[in-house]
Each structure stands twice: as structure tokens, then as C-alpha cells.
């Protein structure tokens, strides 16, 4: 129960940080996606199906944010698929492995989200997609070494801490 | 080692079905909009606090970005002690805000507009959308489709209005399309966002382009079409590039917006409008748009 509460606080805070950095410190007009960092830390070492369901809920909250351009369910599905893949990697040790995982997960989730937006005609122009994907991945990779150690203390699953894996 | 089981497949199928269900609800009913509105209000309350806390940091980052221009001032500030430097940063921030408010007053004074001032408290979570979150909403008479102004000109329009917060779609968003006219010739067209820094102008009449009706440096203004969403004559930007294909009918006209959309701070949301009494001042010398005579925007 305590972990669930901490996860909710982490997701909520990530959304606020996301809005703030997109406004005050964008890179080439693009902000980071700290929520996927929370998802990666929370799901690495988790059961894949649990990871997928948890990430789906986190993504749905992102979809509900009016600051998000996405129709409800799009971020949710992109996060769920990404978290599933992250969970398959198993328990992770070392901040730099997490950083690599964050970079990969950000890239995958952004591509899935962008393609979904294009398919649903939410995004008429494909042109900005590569820039958004690469800049968000770069930005998240910069943030990961700062956020991962903090998040590991609060949202890492027990199985990952004990090293039992899944 | 983990193995995929039928339960995993069931979860997968369940999530895909849930996504389809949510998308259907979102596109066909207002259920998700209601939930989004409530969640947005809660986020907005916290976001205002985050914004206030981050202003000194943002001011610092802004100063670093303008390092070249501020070098002389920085040398002078360097001689001051830590406390005075902090006070100077606070003062600079307030003075900048004051100047922006005066400029906004000038623009609004040029039109008979009833406006509400609002502070930008966030930006779009997705880099694919160009939008800004504002700290005022329906409780301040802000509603969907209301124009959003900066001191330099039009910034966009409201696309979502919660009780205390709202969201503005910026001119540069690829979903944005605004009826415009060219200041010099009155030629009409539509300006659309490109997702980048520039806008794309499509003219109603291709023949007018061949006759040189649009050239680099022309000022682009709102035409006042679209059921009165945008008042006529609001400055949008300046034609930066006119590229005509040697043969055929294709052409590209790019417009640079006057509004500094990447650094929005305080904006005005138009909540009521009357007749245009004179043209708005331009943001730089030589950029002043011509006054539009009545009926010119037809």
C-alpha cells in the first residue's frame, strides 16, 4: 500500500515536472518525459504483466492531463508495451544500466506514441516526429542519472531490491 | 527465467481492449473530458506553486541564454555582493514583467478588446503539440476558441478551459489554421502551423502570387473570418520566405510569428471584442501594419 502511494506521488510529480521543464527549459522546443523514467525504475524487475498494467494506469493519468495532446489510452498503451519490455529485462543493478534502459524505453515509448498519434490523425505532419523522439530521448538520458537514484529508493519493486528477479 | 503464459496474453488483450474502449469513450462521449478537466484542475493548483518556485531558477537560465547582451551588465553586477545581486535579479524579473504588461496594454489599446491577463504555467507534455497551459480558466470568463495575445501579436487560441486553468493551442501547432490577410495588399489566405518555429501561408488566389501580391517582409494580420473567433487586424507575423516553383502550381510561403512563442510568460485572453479602432503597433521598427479600412477584410 505504501509503495502504491509513493508510486502515485512519483507519477503526479513527474507530470508536474514534465509541464514545468517543457515550459522553462525545453531543448529545441521539446521537453523531457520524466514519467517514463518513473515507469522504468518501477517496472525493472517486476512481473511483466504487473508492469504493463501499472504503466498503463500511469500513462492513462498522462492522457488525462489537459497538457497532453493525446487521446485517452494512447500514452497508456505506449507505456504499457514499453514497461512490458522493460520488465522482460529483469532486475537491474547500477545507475548506468538504468540510464541505458531509460534511453531505450524513452525512444520506444515516443515512437509508439508518435505512430499512434499519426494513425489516429491527431498529428497530421510526420515531420516533427524524429526530432521529438531524439530530443526527448536525449533529455531523458540527461535527467536519468539525477532521478534514478532518488526513484530507486522509493519505487523500485521488492524483487529488484532482493535480486530475485521475476 | 520468466515465460510467457496465457495470463500474460490475457492481460495484453485486456489492455488493448481497454485502450480501444478509452479511445472510443474519448472520441464519442464527454466522459473522458470530464475526468480530464477534474485532473487538470488538481494539477493546475500544484503547477502554479511549482511555477512560482521555479521563477528564480528560470530567471537565472534566461540570463545565461542572453549572456552576450548582458556581459557589460554582468561585469557591473559582479562587483556587487551576493545579496545585492539577488535583489538585482528579482528587480530585473519584475521590470521585464512590467515592460511586457505595458506592451500588452498598448496592443489591447489599439483594439476595442476586453481581455483577461493570464500567466503561462506549463507547456505541452508532448513535443508533437505546441500549446501552453494558463493559470486562469472559466472562472475568469475564459472559454474555448478565445484568442490569446502577446504584446507582439497573436499567440493562439484557447482549446480547453477548466475552472481555474486553460490550454492555448499556439500558432505553430500543426493543427492550427487561421484566416489571414496580407497587410499591404489585403490578399487573403490561411496560415497553418508547421510544428516548427515558422508558419505556412496558403493563399486563396494562386494568381495573386504570380502578380507579386506577397513578398518577403509583408506583415500578416488576422482577417476576422472564422465566425469572429479572431478580431480582424491582429498582427500574426512577417513573411520570411516566398518560394515559387518555376513551373506548376506549388509554392511555399513561410511566415515568422511576431509572438515569442518559445518564451511565453504573460498573455492576454480576449473575452470580448468590439470594433477595431486602429491597427496594432508592431514589435519592431518598420513592422507596423497598415491600418485596415472598414470592409477591407472581406
Interface residues (C-beta under 8 A of the other chain):
Chain A: X12 X15 X16 X17 X18 X19 X20 X22 X23 X24 X25 X26 X29 X30 X31 X33 X47 X48 X49 X52 X53 X56 X60 X61 X62 X63 X64 X65 X66 X67 X68 X69 X70 X71 X72 X73 X74 X76 X77 X80 X84 X88 X90 X113 X114 X117 X120 X122 X123 X124 X125 X127 X128 X129 X131 X132 X135 X136 X165 X166
Chain B: X2 X7 X8 X11 X12 X15 X16 X18 X19 X20 X21 X22 X23 X25 X26 X27 X32 X35 X36 X37 X39 X40 X43 X46 X47 X50 X51 X54 X57 X58 X61 X120 X121 X122 X123 X124 X125 X126 X127 X128 X129 X130 X131 X132 X133 X160 X162 X165 X167 X174 X175 X194 X195 X196 X197 X262 X264
